[in-house]
Amino acid sequence: MKSIKFGLLPRIALAIILGIALGGIAPAPIVRGVNTFAAIFDQFIKFMVPLIILGLVAPAIAETGRGAGRMLLTTVALAYASTLFAGFLGYFVSVEAFPSLVSANAADAVREAAHEFKPYVMIKIPAMLDVMSALVFSFIIGLGMIFADSDILKRGFLEFRTVITKTISVALVPLLPLYIFGLFLDMTAAGKTKTVLTAFAAIIVVFSLLTLVVILIQFCIAGAIARKNPFKALWTMLPAYLTALGTSSSAATIPVTRAQTIANGVRPEVADFVVPLCATVHLAGSTVKIVSCAVALMLMNGQTDQITLSTFAGFIAMVGVVMVAAPGVPGGAVMAALGILESILGFDQAQLALMITLYVATDSIGTACNITGDGAIALVMDRLGRPRA
């Protein structure tokens, strides 16, 4: 008999259910014991975040720069502009919608759940670099590998990326369900789970609708530039959208995305270049989801004075870069963003865990938005590359 695959999302769901079910009956020593693991795991995450950025961003920049030319730069610029637009749309909608959807009690829920049952011990694992140092160093090394054409250094960073990706898939991601179980066990024991989950439902509905709005705007703009019916083009991309919903993977959806892009009239050579590249650099859906969730979680934590445009402008600009480092493993994208969530927005342990929960639980929604938008960018690039009549 074939073994049944029990993926990350079902394990996250089971962790949440068990945490809620056992939180009301678990004695305080058990809750504190689980929180001890959560505290140590949190330190491990903080240690890994700069290494994740260094190991993923630097080789990603080096690989993106291969054969750099006008088409590459234009595609990356369009993808980044789309990502920025989605992030700012998510911010403005969230700051208007979430204050009425996220109650003031939700802030107390997160805050009290994070501190009521203290761990038995705390083990400090200092990071070797801070987040910004790792990011700047990654830019320097990545660009240096392009212009110096350093194959040896590039191979070294590609091997380092393999080590980091393996660490994420073998150590970080498998332990995430236990980490999230501890969070919900803690919140339920504190009697605050119902309030938090109610707020989550509203958050998910809002950013799911936002991803659809982003896709519609992308195709309206692309249709105007490419002189095509945007709704017909969007309908043609529907198989890619549904495939991404089912797989939660941009990489796994590339063959379908390519086929539907060509069906929209894009030349095969353009589709072969744009679709794989955008699967890495175009992350509009992921960005609108992270920004929306970040605003909501800050409201839940009472950080209303920190939800400013100036703060989020820098955050959105950075998240559009670090998400490029997202590896092809479940949960990798949010892992790459943890550093700036903490350093720029001041997220604490509970907020980071809740962000991971929200991101993984709705991973396919952001992925579907990402890859469908790739088809819109391909339409624009195809039009720009054709000789003028």
DOVO-552692 format. One record per residue: residue in one letter; y, z, x of N, C-alpha, C in turn. Coordinates in steps of 0.001 Angstrom, whole numbers, plus 500000, padded with zeros to 6 digits. Layout:
# residues N
AYZXYZXYZX ...
***
This chain:
# residues 389
M498803500000500842500000500000500000501244500000500875 K502237499272500427503485499260501176504207500589500993 S504762501067502092505507502325502011506805502109501251 I507205503100500470508430503034499696509595503425500594 K510586502561500685511743502830501537512701503769500818 F512944504905501431513846505906500861515105505881501704 G516059505055501299517243504788502097518223505941502127 L519337505681502794520344506727502978520969507150501651 L521304506170500811521936506515499545521054507411498670 P519753507102498484518908508035497720518815509422498352 R518800509464499690518731510774500355520024511563500156 I521165510853500197522438511517499912522445512054498485 A521975511218497544521928511635496139521022512855495962 L519861512837496620518942513980496532519569515227497138 A520277515053498257520940516189498900521971516816497967 I522744515986497272523746516502496342523085517237495183 I522031516631494624521322517254493483520732518599493885 L520064518632495047519455519888495501520526520932495813 G521623520485496420522690521428496734523253522069495483 I523450521254494442523980521774493177522950522660492488 A521678522214492502520626522960491807520356524317492448 L520389524367493779520046525602494487521256526487494755 G522454525910494652523646526682494987523860527882494099 G523424527782492834523620528901491914522634530032492087 I521522529771492817520473530797492948520239531210494400 A520736530442495353520486530757496763521239532019497166 P520583532929497857521269534137498333522258533803499439 A523236534665499607524298534427500589523766534187502001 P522738534913502476522243534647503836521734533218504013 I521101532660502968520627531273503054521810530317503140 V522814530555502309523993529693502316524674529759503681 R524800530940504229525421531071505547524579530404506631 G523257530466506489522380529801507454522562528289507435 V522611527718506241522847526273506125524227525918506653 N525198526762506385526553526513506893526613526596508418 T525723527373509015525663527434510473525277526078511044 F524261525451510414523891524097510841525068523141510636 A525723523241509473526835522336509166527956522476510195 A528218523702510613529284523929511596528924523322512949 I527664523470513367527227522903514646527231521375514577 F526756520849513447526736519397513279528155518834513274 D529082519577512696530486519163512706531011519068514127 Q530641520014514976531054519961516376530455518746517080 F529212518424516746528559517256517339529270515976516925 I529665515899515664530401514731515179531710514584515951 K532435515678516107533709515627516819533525515209518280 F532408515624518877532108515201520245531827513707520305 M531139513189519275530712511798519282531816510813518914 V532804511239518129533795510294517607534513509515518710 P535053510152519769535691509349520825534711508398521506 L533458508822521673532457507953522287532130506777521372 I532102507027520063531871505940519105532982504908519208 I534226505382519263535359504459519371535280503654520666 L535045504346521770534975503670523064533807502687523116 G532649503116522610531452502283522700531426501120521737 L532263501157520708532232500092519705533488499222519722 V534651499827519904535886499044519863536006498137521085 A535756498663522284535932497868523504535065496608523507 P533745496714523279532952495473523241533291494577522057 A533737495166520937534123494339519790535328493479520143 I536304494047520854537478493270521283537050492178522257 A536163492526523195535711491555524190534978490395523528 E534125490695522558533358489641521887534246488792520990 T535206489415520320536122488659519470536946487688520297 G537213488050521542538062487211522374537377486033523005 R536069485897522872535371484766523456535833483462522806 G536184482517523632536641481245523111537926481371522314 A538769482338522707539980482597521945540842481348521863 G541347481095520701542182479934520461542992480169519199 R543678479132518774544538479273517607543743479624516356 M542572479011516196541762479280515006541308480732514979 L540898481240516132540463482633516220541619483568515891 L542757483345516537543902484236516341544401484182514898 T544405482985514307544862482852512921543917483562511968 T542614483409512192541632484064511326541743485578511410 V541845486091512633541967487538512816543262488046512195 A544351487282512359545634487697511778545561487737510249 L544945486728509648544782486718508191543918487879507722 A542832488132508452541930489223508071542649490566508162 Y543420490754509221544134492025509394545239492181508350 A545931491073508040546969491123507004546359491483505652 S545198490907505351544510491227504097544093492684504059 T543616493189505196543202494591505278544398495528505085 L545521495194505723546730496007505561547211495993504110 F547210494816503503547636494716502102546769495605501214 A545451495546501406544542496357500598544797497847500818 G545047498229502073545304499634502361546565500145501690 F547652499372501767548903499806501138548800499774499620 L548073498797499067547851498785497621547102500050497198 G546068500402497961545321501619497661546195502855497733 Y547101502885498713547981504045498851548922504177497661 F549635503096497329550645503172496274550016503471494905 V548882502849494622548205503125493345547696504558493316 S547147505018494419546560506368494461547611507454494291 V548768507290494955549788508336494849550378508404493439 E550263507290492692550741507294491316549675507798490343 A548414507431490589547354507721489617546688509075489823 F546439509441491078545586510605491331546209511964490997 P547525512162491125548058513484490776547726513924489354 S547618512979488424547262513337487044545754513399486833 L544976512823487781543518512812487640542849513932488419 V543499514349489514542953515427490348543716516702490027 S543044517668489447543709518891489022544055519767490210 A545007520663489983545401521597491044544249522503491430 N543341522789490483542195523646490789541250523005491796 A541272521657491867540392520983492810540744521327494251 A542016521549494519542414521946495871541783523279496240 D541831524223495332541198525512495585539691525363495728 A539115524416494988537666524217495053537225523843496460 V537900522873497046537534522455498390537840523540499411 R539002524151499263539419525144500242538507526365500228 E538199526876499046537358528068498954535923527754499346 A535446526557498975534078526193499320533896526083500819 A534961525722501525534847525533502967534835526857503730 H535323527946503128535514529170503918534844530416503324 E534270530321502160533760531532501528532527532091502216 F531610531212502659530391531649503331530460531201504787 K530855532107505652531077531751507045529756531616507794 P529681530692508780528464530536509591528173531809510385 Y526893531975510727526513533127511550527058532990512972 V526975531772513516527454531526514884528232530217514908 M529101530083515877529841528842516097529631528406517541 I529205527171517718529013526608519051530057525513519267 K530899525685520238531935524711520538531372523603521431 I531599522361521040531194521205521848532442520364522090 P533212520661523126534470519935523345534233518451523594 A535083517626523015535003516182523240535482515843524638 M534903514808525237535278514401526585536639513703526607 L537016513090525455538316512442525294538842512793523912 D540158512780523742540643512882522382540639511486521762 V540860511421520468540684510172519733541651509090520206 M542934509420520340543915508426520727543679507922522149 S543273508827523040542961508397524409541801507406524408 A540778507692523606539629506787523520540036505435522962 L540929505446521975541349504197521345542174503347522303 V543147503971522966543985503233523921543146502702525074 F542242503525525587541368503105526674540490501932526241 S540027501971524976539207500879524454539985499578524425 F541265499644524010542104498445523997542264497879525412 I542547498762526354542763498318527735541510497659528293 I540371498327528125539117497797528651538714496516527928 G538846496513526585538451495334525822539259494102526196 L540587494261526244541433493133526631541229492755528096 G540997493766528930540750493491530349539503492664530559 M538456492937529772537221492166529899537420490714529484 I538368490467528553538646489091528137539372488337529253 F540472488912529725541324488188530660540767488166532083 A539992489199532438539390489208533775538039488499533785 D537552488151532591536255487488532466535174488264533230 S535158489570532989534250490463533715532912490563532989 D531949489748533406530642489755532752529872491041533017 I529999491586534220529255492805534552529747493975533703 L531055494139533653531620495222532849531293495023531373 K531342493775530932531041493476529531529598493830529205 R528675493470530088527262493813529845527072495326529811 G527811496027530678527710497484530682528168498090529360 F529270497596528814529767498126527548528893497693526373 L528290496522526471527348496115525420526132497032525406 E525661497419526594524543498366526666524975499750526180 F526213500144526514526733501427526029526845501409524507 R527245500261523940527294500138522485525907500325521868 T524882499788522535523523499972522033523147501448522001 V523551502181523061523270503625523105523985504344521964 I525251504033521754526038504684520703525477504340519325 T525179503055519101524624502642517810523303503339517539 K522487503464518584521197504150518433521408505625518118 T522394506239518748522687507645518474523118507841517026 I523935506911516538524370506992515139523179506877514202 S522323505881514457521223505606513528520091506613513636 V519929507240514812518801508157515009519209509619514838 A520417509976515259520831511378515236521846511696514146 L522910510912514047523976511246513110523590510947511659 V523239509698511386522987509294510003521810510051509366 P520675510229510053519574510957509405519907512399509036 L520845513025509768521189514415509483522324514540508465 L522955513415508110524036513472507134523603514076505795 P522429513716505254522031514333503978521946515850504042 L521422516400505147521346517846505281522738518456505383 Y523637517771506085525025518206506200525690518245504821 I525488517188504044526077517105502710525404518088501753 F524098518294501927523404519319501144524064520678501346 G524379521000502611525024522268502906526385522394502245 L527141521297502232528460521320501614528361521630500120 F527449520925499416527327521125497976526648522444497630 L525759522909498486525194524244498305526306525279498380 D527168525105499359528291526021499566529258525979498385 M529626524763497945530575524633496846529999525197495546 T528709524947495311528097525450494081528007526963494105 A527667527509495258527615528963495382528982529580495140 A530040528830495473531398529312495239531860529054493807 G531042528313493023531360528062491622532409527000491392 K532525526047492321533592525051492226533079523617492113 T531784523391492055531237522037492120531671521175490942 K531664521732489750531985520942488561533376520325488659 T534330521109489130535699520605489257535780519464490253 V535096519614491386535138518600492428534462517310491966 L533284517422491352532567516234490903533325515495489807 T534014516233488959534839515588487929535943514764488577 A536545515316489606537585514580490336536997513351491019 F535783513465491569535130512343492231534957511167491284 A534558511437490037534328510361489071535594509533488873 A536728510197488758537994509486488582538340508674489823 I538086509235491004538372508535492254537561507246492340 I536273507328492035535387506167492140535825505060491184 V536180505424489970536620504423488987537878503714489477 V538840504480490011540106503894490444539903502928491601 F539198503338492662539096502421493791538127501272493511 S537194501436492565536348500301492179537194499225491504 L538091499639490627538999498681489995539944498057491016 L540363498860491985541261498342493015540603497234493835 T539313497367494154538629496309494916538611494996494140 L538451495080492822538481493865492003539865493238491994 V540901494071491950542274493565491995542546492883493337 V542065493501494419542251492918495758541607491537495825 I540379491414495332539683490125495364540447489083494560 L540911489465493386541635488520492525542908488025493202 I543658488936493819544891488540494519544573487639495707 Q543524487972496456543134487146497602542857485709497177 F542124485542496086541751484190495673542904483453495003 C543804484179494377544995483522493826545855482943494953 I546018483709496026546793483234497175546060482087497871 A544751482278498103543965481236498775543925479960497941 G543796480120496617543768478944495751545068478171495793 A546180478892495846547480478231495922547632477466497235 I547178478050498337547287477391499645546320476219499746 A545072476435499299544042475394499421544065474386498277 R544929474637497285545047473759496115543727473667495359 K543148474828495096541901474923494339542077475933493218 N541264475778492179541269476729491074540733478070491569 P541541479127491618541079480397492195539930481026491405 F539937480856490091538898481476489277537557480751489445 K537605479431489600536379478685489869535830479035491246 A536730479142492224536307479508493577535704480907493598 L536320481822492859535810483189492792534449483228492113 W534274482428491077532984482370490387531889481842491322 T532258480872492157531296480326493119530847481390494111 M531735482328494445531400483383495400530607484528494776 L530360484481493466529683485586492782528314485925493380 P527471484930493749526182485295494376526342486138495638 A527366485837496446527600486642497652528023488055497283 Y528871488173496254529319489493495795528126490335495339 L527238489731494537526086490468494021525094490804495131 T524957489894496098524067490178497237524571491368498032 A525885491419498257526465492551498989526310493853498217 L526436493786496891526220494991496091524810495526496272 G523852494610496413522467495035496544522077495473497936 T522691494854498972522297495151500348523206496139501053 S524465496268500594525481497102501267525679496685502719 S525445495405503013525532494939504396526237493593504456 S527362493538505184528050492267505382527196491312506205 A526505491860507221525675491019508088524527490379507304 A523868491173506469522743490645505701523186489610504676 T524460489664504289524975488757503262525547487480503853 I525662487390505176526290486231505818525682484899505362 P524355484735505309523819483436504870524272483043503468 V524311484008502559524750483712501189526246483426501174 T527017484228501910528465484010501980528775482625502523 R528077482232503562528281480904504163527960479803503157 A526823479918502481526417478876501534527420478728500394 Q527902479852499860528846479788498743530226479338499199 T530569479663500432531841479187500984531832477671501115 I530725477126501598530594475670501704530600475042500311 A529966475722499344529969475225497962531385475169497387 N532285475955497944533690475920497520534473474790498173 G533793473969498966534449472826499584534920473053501002 V534593474204501575534974474478502964534031473715503892 R534585473094504914533755472358505866532769473300506565 P531519472836506783530503473714507399530922474296508733 E531603473496509564531997474017510874533034475133510753 V533872475069509721534840476138509479534122477379508947 A533209477173508003532446478301507451531619478987508535 D531030478207509438530203478783510503531018479651511454 F532300479347511579533160480152512452533750481348511713 V534310481108510527535082482123509825534201483214509232 V533090482840508604532286483833507872531707484907508801 P531032484553509907530527485628510786531644486470511400 L532772485816511761533887486566512352534475487546511344 C534707487081510114535293487952509098534348489073508677 A533053488856508834532102489929508532532338491138509426 T533012490903510561533325491985511495534759492481511362 V535715491551511177537128491940511277537833492066509936 H537227491573508845537898491633507549537295492758506713 L538064493827506520537530495043505903538471495562504828 A538939494651503980539894495034502938539284496030501958 G538053495773501522537409496669500556537157498045501130 S536693498087502374536451499380503017537748500152503197 T538822499447503535540096500112503776540692500679502495 V540674499899501402541231500409500151540437501617499673 K539149501635499970538311502765499561538630504010500387 I538747503859501690539033505009502550540422505566502265 V541408504685502080542767505154501814542834505885500479 S542223505323499442542227505965498124541540507323498168 C540385507375498809539660508643498920540444509659499733 A541131509189500782541909510096501621543039510739500819 V543757509927500021544825510476499187544268511509498219 A543154511180497572542570512100496597542114513404497243 L541467513311498390540967514518499052542114515383499571 M543211514761499984544369515544500410545010516252499219 L545043515588498070545525516253496862544624517422496503 M543321517233496627542367518301496319542514519482497261 N543011519212498459543155520270499454544578520838499502 G545428520400498566546786520928498505547726520414499560 Q547438519256500164548273518708501239549267517681500688 T549898517996499591550783517033498931551977516640499794 D552471517572500616553641517260501438553303516330502593 Q552006516121502883551596515241503975551262513828503499 I551273513609502187550938512282501650552220511454501599 T552703511084502763553951510324502862553655508898503312 L554575508000502997554394506605503383554361506446504894 S555203507191505597555240507062507056553910507480507683 T553313508559507174552025509013507696550937507990507402 F550895507510506165549830506592505786550036505192506348 A551281504813506651551496503511507282550794503463508633 G550965504519509425550267504587510706548773504669510538 F548324505440509538546891505581509299546271504249508900 I546929503520507989546387502238507518546334501231508663 A547378501210509494547386500298510636546238500602511586 M545952501881511800544879502273512710543504502055512105 V543352502347510809542039502200510195541627500737510162 G542611499829510062542297498412510113541748497983511459 V542029498760512501541523498472513838540181499155514070 V540114500463513808538890501187514140537722500766513263 M537989500275512037536887499833511189536209498594511754 V536927497847512609536311496700513276535150497171514144 A535217498426514572534169498976515419532954499413514635 A532970499262513308531865499741512484530577499016512841 P529544499750513229528276499111513563527507498733512311 G526477497929512473525688497479511336524644498480510906 V525011499744510806524096500773510313524788501502509180 P524022502008508204524644502722507091525458503906507576 G526654504032507057527505505149507430528298504936508697 G528068503804509396528747503591510663530249503419510512 A530682502748509453532109502496509265532891503785509090 V532402504665508233533117505922508014533059506795509265 M531972506678510031531896507429511287532999506985512238 A533249505676512297534289505168513186535669505634512764 A535845505928511464537156506333510952537371507845510965 L536332508617511273536479510072511218537562510588512154 G537673509970513327538638510452514309540062510388513816 I540468509261513207541851509154512742542061509922511439 L541006510119510662541136510980509486541500512395509914 E540925512827511010541197514178511513542510514237512277 S542753513267513156543924513352514036545224512988513325 I545186512009512413546418511571511749546633512305510426 L545580512452509630545729513063508304545369514540508279 G544826515064509374544536516495509447543352516937508619 F542340516069508454541167516435507669540395517560508344 D539873518476507513539024519537508037537555519186507796 Q536658520116508144535222519867508048534807519486506629 A535274520226505637534879519960504249535362518588503798 Q536596518227504148537134516935503732536393515782504393 L536057515923505676535307514868506356533938514680505711 A533285515784505363531977515685504716532079515041503342 L533119515384502605533318514773501295533637513283501432 M534395512917502458534691511510502692533406510742502987 I532543511308503820531262510670504121530452510481502840 T530429511525502009529675511456500756530198510333499863 L531512510298499659532106509273498811531886507875499376 Y532032507736500682531907506417501292530491505885501174 V529505506701501545528114506249501521527654505990500090 A528065506865499177527626506728497786528158505457497135 T529265504916497658529871503718497066530002502605498098 D529138502614499102529252501684500219529238500229499760 S528376499917498793528215498521498377529472497975497709 I530267498831497077531488498361496395532482497814497411 G532716498551498478533626498079499516533089496863500240 T531776496858500529531167495721501223531297494444500404 A531050494537499092531153493366498217532573492800498221 C533567493683498246534959493238498318535234492570499659 N534716493153500738534915492583502070534424491146502151 I533159490932501792532550489613502017533079488575501023 T533428488985499818533991488026498868535350487544499364 G536128488454499915537408488073500500537258487148501691 D536109487229502401535859486297503507535903484854503015 G535407484639501794535440483296501223536856482811500983 A537755483721500609539155483351500412539810482969501734 I539541483739502783540106483426504097539575482090504592 A538294481804504340537712480522504753538412479360504055 L538759479525502784539494478480502067540840478199502737 V541540479258503113542840479089503770542676478407505126 M541710478869505909541503478293507234541085476837507153 D540287476492506152539883475099505979541089474219505674 R541965474728504820543174473956504461544110473801505669 L544291474893506431545187474844507588544652473917508671 G543337473760508724542729472925509778542627471469509422 R542959471093508185542876469687507784544182468971508118 P544095467721508483545343466960508751546142466788507467 R547437466875507594548287466730506425548285465287505927 A548271465182504599548243463845504000549603463177504155 
***
